[in-house]
């Protein structure tokens, strides 16, 4: 099929300004003290002297019982500073492993502390996720902090050694990067435990993300059902909302296909399901595009995009997979609303893409097995999200590798 890039940057109206996500957690906010606890704890964990990290960790470092409790009284102690929050206890899970992961991910300890524990407050996303988890963003958008359940802590500790080795062996893995696993235990009248994990934020970029998609390869309940006028830049769209194929340069597409296979194999082996490919699209500004006689776009295209595309064509290996990828998307049309994949139209747009695999802490436990059994009586078993990890991985792979295509221009 012959295709030509649309001279419009986007199939919808691009907002002139997109507000930063989340609400600043200031004094008086219901989670203000929890934020202070979290910042004090991370500063303590990262700043605490420890052995020099080595990529050759002993098996004992991955032991789920490898954790450190620290008490934080308001008046301070031999190991902790005085603070203005309530007394709490802080737990570090497998601290040496996460210290080593931060080294592997080339995270500078001082910058990490400054991002999360500096003078600026965290931002809380306005509503909890489907699981009931709350999300917080560091002031510079580099890190996302998610509250998680005890069952998810068990899952990550179970798979931590395999996860560590997977990152060592796959520099282009699309899996979520984890930087720390912690727990705050509040004392006094409000005794409770809050467990949370620190992750990289895939959308930490100077590019405005105009559209976000959470893609699983299932169809049941995978439609936001919002009219275009109500879709905001921060709206998370789903499989049946997707109206595009993604077209990557040949070498990059081959690298992407290979990595999706490796990552989904890993998740299948670890009995993980319900994960998604998170995709962010930045549509190029139309003011920089002018037509020439053959229907293509001349040299007035935005310089940075051309430079990036030139670098991509000359050496795709220079682009980290999933981060700031110059690409094109092709509009898709569905014959019926419930079919996952429609037909290509030849109508294309220039974009910058971001993508990665998220939500990788759900194992196929008894709850998910019961959900699968119950929904299978009412719906096509192939359409539901909760399926055996082997079937989930195959369905996910098949869907993702169908909507991502080689760009033949």
Order of alpha helices (4+ residues) and beta strands (2+ residues): beta-beta-alpha-beta-beta-alpha-alpha-beta-beta-beta-alpha-beta-beta-beta-beta-beta-alpha-beta-alpha-beta-beta-alpha-alpha-beta
